[in-house]
Amino acid sequence: MDVRVVKAIGQLKSKEEAVLATIVATHGSTPRKAGSQAIFFCDGRIIGTIGGGYGEAEVSQHALSMVSSGKPAMIRIDLTHEMAENDGMICGGTMDIFLEPLNSKR
């Protein structure tokens, strides 16, 4: 677990909505493994990382769309397809990621 993420969760302002992303499982080659975390804020800030690049950008989109629903979700990020390859990624696996809204007003 990233110490920066733990510290940020403890310091979140009560009005600041964000989404905590935690990799719960990986299959094949991935940039980060289970247990890696990042917090995605509505203003675009990210604390921690779940691997960067295409995969993290896709998680960010999912996370920001979840803020309005306030409901947790499990997503799978596929790093095996052509888009990831075109982005220069050499991974070839998938990551299952749990997204948990923080301070949701819903």
N, CA and C atoms as a LAMMPS dump frame, in Angstrom:
ITEM: TIMESTEP
0
ITEM: NUMBER OF ATOMS
318
ITEM: BOX BOUNDS ff ff ff
-5.0000000000000000e+02 5.0000000000000000e+02
-5.0000000000000000e+02 5.0000000000000000e+02
-5.0000000000000000e+02 5.0000000000000000e+02
ITEM: ATOMS id mol type element x y z
1 1 1 N 0.842 -1.173 0
2 1 2 C 0 0 0
3 1 3 C 0.893 1.244 0
4 2 1 N 0.53 2.209 -0.806
5 2 2 C 1.283 3.453 -0.936
6 2 3 C 1.018 4.357 0.27
7 3 1 N 2.072 4.721 0.977
8 3 2 C 1.946 5.556 2.173
9 3 3 C 1.299 6.894 1.828
10 4 1 N 1.598 7.429 0.645
11 4 2 C 0.985 8.704 0.23
12 4 3 C -0.527 8.584 0.126
13 5 1 N -0.997 7.433 -0.353
14 5 2 C -2.438 7.214 -0.495
15 5 3 C -3.084 7.149 0.88
16 6 1 N -2.498 6.396 1.793
17 6 2 C -3.04 6.283 3.157
18 6 3 C -3.102 7.658 3.806
19 7 1 N -2.036 8.426 3.689
20 7 2 C -1.99 9.761 4.273
21 7 3 C -3.052 10.671 3.645
22 8 1 N -3.21 10.595 2.332
23 8 2 C -4.184 11.438 1.635
24 8 3 C -5.609 11.111 2.057
25 9 1 N -5.909 9.836 2.246
26 9 2 C -7.255 9.452 2.691
27 9 3 C -7.547 10.077 4.051
28 10 1 N -6.563 10.053 4.937
29 10 2 C -6.733 10.63 6.267
30 10 3 C -6.892 12.136 6.248
31 11 1 N -6.381 12.781 5.209
32 11 2 C -6.426 14.241 5.143
33 11 3 C -7.485 14.789 4.197
34 12 1 N -8.287 13.915 3.589
35 12 2 C -9.315 14.38 2.663
36 12 3 C -10.244 15.367 3.357
37 13 1 N -10.499 16.443 2.694
38 13 2 C -11.461 17.408 3.22
39 13 3 C -12.838 16.77 3.155
40 14 1 N -13.667 17.05 4.127
41 14 2 C -14.976 16.404 4.194
42 14 3 C -15.852 16.714 2.984
43 15 1 N -15.583 17.782 2.275
44 15 2 C -16.393 18.142 1.109
45 15 3 C -15.769 17.705 -0.205
46 16 1 N -14.555 17.171 -0.166
47 16 2 C -13.843 16.827 -1.387
48 16 3 C -14.159 15.399 -1.819
49 17 1 N -14.805 15.277 -2.966
50 17 2 C -15.131 13.959 -3.487
51 17 3 C -13.95 13.414 -4.287
52 18 1 N -13.73 12.123 -4.164
53 18 2 C -12.645 11.447 -4.869
54 18 3 C -13.01 9.97 -4.972
55 19 1 N -12.195 9.231 -5.715
56 19 2 C -12.412 7.793 -5.856
57 19 3 C -11.091 7.075 -5.585
58 20 1 N -11.151 6.087 -4.7
59 20 2 C -10 5.251 -4.394
60 20 3 C -10.027 4.043 -5.318
61 21 1 N -8.944 3.847 -6.069
62 21 2 C -8.817 2.695 -6.962
63 21 3 C -7.794 1.73 -6.369
64 22 1 N -8.189 0.47 -6.237
65 22 2 C -7.303 -0.557 -5.69
66 22 3 C -7.246 -1.732 -6.66
67 23 1 N -6.044 -2.106 -7.074
68 23 2 C -5.906 -3.3 -7.901
69 23 3 C -6.118 -4.508 -6.993
70 24 1 N -7.1 -5.333 -7.33
71 24 2 C -7.389 -6.501 -6.497
72 24 3 C -6.857 -7.788 -7.109
73 25 1 N -6.626 -7.796 -8.425
74 25 2 C -6.066 -8.987 -9.076
75 25 3 C -5.452 -8.58 -10.408
76 26 1 N -4.415 -9.302 -10.799
77 26 2 C -3.818 -9.099 -12.109
78 26 3 C -3.655 -10.446 -12.786
79 27 1 N -3.635 -10.421 -14.102
80 27 2 C -3.446 -11.627 -14.909
81 27 3 C -2.457 -11.261 -16.004
82 28 1 N -1.401 -12.003 -16.137
83 28 2 C -0.392 -11.701 -17.138
84 28 3 C 0.514 -10.564 -16.681
85 29 1 N 1.155 -9.933 -17.633
86 29 2 C 2.107 -8.863 -17.346
87 29 3 C 1.379 -7.529 -17.17
88 30 1 N 1.551 -6.898 -16.005
89 30 2 C 0.936 -5.601 -15.714
90 30 3 C 1.962 -4.707 -15.032
91 31 1 N 1.79 -3.377 -15.156
92 31 2 C 2.781 -2.479 -14.572
93 31 3 C 2.791 -2.463 -13.046
94 32 1 N 1.658 -2.724 -12.419
95 32 2 C 1.562 -2.789 -10.959
96 32 3 C 0.783 -4.038 -10.596
97 33 1 N 0.923 -4.463 -9.372
98 33 2 C 0.293 -5.711 -8.919
99 33 3 C -0.799 -5.426 -7.888
100 34 1 N -1.468 -6.493 -7.457
101 34 2 C -2.56 -6.39 -6.483
102 34 3 C -2.09 -5.631 -5.246
103 35 1 N -2.958 -4.754 -4.754
104 35 2 C -2.649 -3.943 -3.58
105 35 3 C -2.256 -2.519 -3.934
106 36 1 N -1.848 -2.283 -5.176
107 36 2 C -1.491 -0.921 -5.594
108 36 3 C -2.745 -0.049 -5.597
109 37 1 N -2.576 1.211 -5.17
110 37 2 C -3.717 2.106 -5.046
111 37 3 C -3.414 3.497 -5.586
112 38 1 N -4.487 4.177 -5.965
113 38 2 C -4.399 5.581 -6.362
114 38 3 C -5.72 6.246 -6.006
115 39 1 N -5.655 7.535 -5.705
116 39 2 C -6.86 8.324 -5.47
117 39 3 C -7.009 9.285 -6.638
118 40 1 N -8.194 9.294 -7.238
119 40 2 C -8.506 10.167 -8.357
120 40 3 C -9.456 11.261 -7.878
121 41 1 N -9.043 12.521 -8.059
122 41 2 C -9.839 13.669 -7.644
123 41 3 C -10.558 14.275 -8.842
124 42 1 N -11.664 14.943 -8.576
125 42 2 C -12.47 15.566 -9.637
126 42 3 C -11.699 16.622 -10.409
127 43 1 N -10.725 17.244 -9.787
128 43 2 C -9.958 18.296 -10.468
129 43 3 C -8.794 17.738 -11.287
130 44 1 N -8.697 16.404 -11.398
131 44 2 C -7.665 15.782 -12.207
132 44 3 C -6.436 15.324 -11.449
133 45 1 N -6.313 15.705 -10.168
134 45 2 C -5.166 15.251 -9.379
135 45 3 C -5.249 13.749 -9.152
136 46 1 N -4.067 13.138 -9.057
137 46 2 C -3.962 11.714 -8.731
138 46 3 C -2.868 11.571 -7.683
139 47 1 N -3.171 10.843 -6.626
140 47 2 C -2.159 10.506 -5.62
141 47 3 C -1.976 9.003 -5.68
142 48 1 N -0.727 8.569 -5.798
143 48 2 C -0.434 7.155 -5.965
144 48 3 C -0.474 6.803 -7.444
145 49 1 N -0.358 5.512 -7.729
146 49 2 C -0.431 5.066 -9.122
147 49 3 C -0.878 3.619 -9.19
148 50 1 N -1.558 3.321 -10.267
149 50 2 C -1.882 1.924 -10.548
150 50 3 C -1.204 1.485 -11.835
151 51 1 N -0.228 2.283 -12.282
152 51 2 C 0.58 1.865 -13.411
153 51 3 C 0.849 2.919 -14.463
154 52 1 N 0.113 4.004 -14.45
155 52 2 C 0.338 5.07 -15.415
156 52 3 C -0.181 4.736 -16.805
157 53 1 N 0.078 5.627 -17.738
158 53 2 C -0.24 5.423 -19.144
159 53 3 C -1.703 5.176 -19.436
160 54 1 N -1.925 4.382 -20.47
161 54 2 C -3.27 4.089 -20.97
162 54 3 C -4.181 3.52 -19.881
163 55 1 N -3.678 2.545 -19.122
164 55 2 C -4.501 1.895 -18.097
165 55 3 C -4.967 2.857 -17.034
166 56 1 N -4.063 3.711 -16.563
167 56 2 C -4.437 4.674 -15.53
168 56 3 C -5.407 5.72 -16.078
169 57 1 N -5.229 6.112 -17.329
170 57 2 C -6.151 7.069 -17.947
171 57 3 C -7.555 6.477 -18.052
172 58 1 N -7.632 5.208 -18.394
173 58 2 C -8.94 4.556 -18.484
174 58 3 C -9.601 4.453 -17.106
175 59 1 N -8.826 4.112 -16.091
176 59 2 C -9.358 4.042 -14.728
177 59 3 C -9.838 5.422 -14.29
178 60 1 N -9.081 6.456 -14.62
179 60 2 C -9.465 7.827 -14.266
180 60 3 C -10.828 8.18 -14.843
181 61 1 N -11.067 7.817 -16.088
182 61 2 C -12.371 8.094 -16.71
183 61 3 C -13.495 7.385 -15.966
184 62 1 N -13.283 6.111 -15.645
185 62 2 C -14.29 5.354 -14.891
186 62 3 C -14.512 5.997 -13.522
187 63 1 N -13.426 6.34 -12.849
188 63 2 C -13.51 6.897 -11.498
189 63 3 C -14.297 8.209 -11.495
190 64 1 N -13.993 9.091 -12.414
191 64 2 C -14.667 10.388 -12.429
192 64 3 C -16.146 10.249 -12.776
193 65 1 N -16.499 9.27 -13.595
194 65 2 C -17.916 9.062 -13.895
195 65 3 C -18.654 8.477 -12.703
196 66 1 N -17.939 7.812 -11.792
197 66 2 C -18.553 7.223 -10.606
198 66 3 C -18.881 8.237 -9.528
199 67 1 N -18.196 9.358 -9.521
200 67 2 C -18.41 10.347 -8.468
201 67 3 C -19.88 10.72 -8.396
202 68 1 N -20.525 10.854 -9.558
203 68 2 C -21.94 11.26 -9.556
204 68 3 C -22.854 10.172 -9.015
205 69 1 N -22.503 8.901 -9.19
206 69 2 C -23.372 7.821 -8.702
207 69 3 C -23.12 7.512 -7.235
208 70 1 N -21.872 7.655 -6.795
209 70 2 C -21.535 7.353 -5.414
210 70 3 C -21.505 5.871 -5.091
211 71 1 N -21.597 5.015 -6.125
212 71 2 C -21.629 3.568 -5.901
213 71 3 C -20.295 2.937 -6.285
214 72 1 N -19.781 2.026 -5.467
215 72 2 C -18.536 1.337 -5.802
216 72 3 C -18.727 0.42 -7.01
217 73 1 N -17.625 0.09 -7.665
218 73 2 C -17.698 -0.789 -8.832
219 73 3 C -16.381 -1.527 -9
220 74 1 N -16.465 -2.645 -9.689
221 74 2 C -15.287 -3.412 -10.07
222 74 3 C -15.168 -3.294 -11.589
223 75 1 N -13.967 -2.963 -12.06
224 75 2 C -13.741 -2.865 -13.497
225 75 3 C -12.533 -3.71 -13.875
226 76 1 N -12.442 -4.056 -15.133
227 76 2 C -11.277 -4.783 -15.648
228 76 3 C -10.627 -3.916 -16.72
229 77 1 N -9.333 -3.698 -16.574
230 77 2 C -8.558 -2.939 -17.55
231 77 3 C -7.746 -3.937 -18.362
232 78 1 N -7.955 -3.911 -19.668
233 78 2 C -7.301 -4.845 -20.578
234 78 3 C -6.117 -4.149 -21.237
235 79 1 N -4.934 -4.619 -20.922
236 79 2 C -3.713 -4.038 -21.483
237 79 3 C -3.167 -4.886 -22.621
238 80 1 N -4.017 -5.745 -23.177
239 80 2 C -3.555 -6.651 -24.225
240 80 3 C -3.941 -6.18 -25.617
241 81 1 N -4.827 -5.24 -25.731
242 81 2 C -5.335 -4.905 -27.06
243 81 3 C -4.476 -3.871 -27.779
244 82 1 N -4.842 -3.642 -28.988
245 82 2 C -4.042 -2.809 -29.889
246 82 3 C -3.815 -1.388 -29.374
247 83 1 N -4.81 -0.792 -28.697
248 83 2 C -4.651 0.581 -28.213
249 83 3 C -3.488 0.685 -27.227
250 84 1 N -3.381 -0.269 -26.331
251 84 2 C -2.271 -0.259 -25.373
252 84 3 C -0.942 -0.416 -26.105
253 85 1 N -0.923 -1.288 -27.096
254 85 2 C 0.296 -1.487 -27.874
255 85 3 C 0.68 -0.211 -28.623
256 86 1 N -0.301 0.468 -29.192
257 86 2 C -0.048 1.712 -29.911
258 86 3 C 0.443 2.811 -28.978
259 87 1 N 0.109 2.704 -27.687
260 87 2 C 0.536 3.689 -26.7
261 87 3 C 1.96 3.391 -26.207
262 88 1 N 2.571 2.339 -26.76
263 88 2 C 3.939 2 -26.401
264 88 3 C 4.057 1.088 -25.194
265 89 1 N 2.933 0.564 -24.717
266 89 2 C 2.975 -0.308 -23.54
267 89 3 C 3.445 -1.695 -23.961
268 90 1 N 4.233 -2.313 -23.122
269 90 2 C 4.711 -3.657 -23.424
270 90 3 C 4.05 -4.697 -22.521
271 91 1 N 3.127 -4.26 -21.696
272 91 2 C 2.397 -5.194 -20.841
273 91 3 C 1.487 -6.035 -21.723
274 92 1 N 0.944 -7.054 -21.161
275 92 2 C 0.051 -7.88 -21.94
276 92 3 C -0.975 -8.572 -21.081
277 93 1 N -1.349 -7.954 -19.972
278 93 2 C -2.27 -8.601 -19.052
279 93 3 C -3.521 -7.793 -18.805
280 94 1 N -4.213 -8.161 -17.744
281 94 2 C -5.41 -7.445 -17.319
282 94 3 C -5.3 -7.146 -15.831
283 95 1 N -5.987 -6.083 -15.419
284 95 2 C -6.04 -5.708 -13.999
285 95 3 C -7.503 -5.579 -13.593
286 96 1 N -7.867 -6.221 -12.495
287 96 2 C -9.195 -6.046 -11.9
288 96 3 C -9.046 -4.993 -10.817
289 97 1 N -9.852 -3.939 -10.919
290 97 2 C -9.692 -2.784 -10.039
291 97 3 C -11.016 -2.449 -9.365
292 98 1 N -10.957 -2.323 -8.039
293 98 2 C -12.128 -1.919 -7.259
294 98 3 C -12.091 -0.408 -7.105
295 99 1 N -13.185 0.255 -7.489
296 99 2 C -13.31 1.714 -7.378
297 99 3 C -14.294 2.042 -6.259
298 100 1 N -13.817 2.836 -5.318
299 100 2 C -14.614 3.169 -4.134
300 100 3 C -14.709 4.671 -3.971
301 101 1 N -15.907 5.244 -4.151
302 101 2 C -16.062 6.696 -3.953
303 101 3 C -15.781 7.085 -2.503
304 102 1 N -15.104 8.208 -2.328
305 102 2 C -14.805 8.751 -1.009
306 102 3 C -15.562 10.062 -0.833
307 103 1 N -16.191 10.259 0.296
308 103 2 C -16.958 11.485 0.589
309 103 3 C -18.082 11.729 -0.408
310 104 1 N -18.674 10.666 -0.904
311 104 2 C -19.758 10.826 -1.869
312 104 3 C -20.955 11.477 -1.206
313 105 1 N -21.578 12.372 -1.928
314 105 2 C -22.78 13.046 -1.417
315 105 3 C -24.055 12.368 -1.902
316 106 1 N -23.911 11.246 -2.569
317 106 2 C -25.082 10.538 -3.113
318 106 3 C -25.561 9.506 -2.148
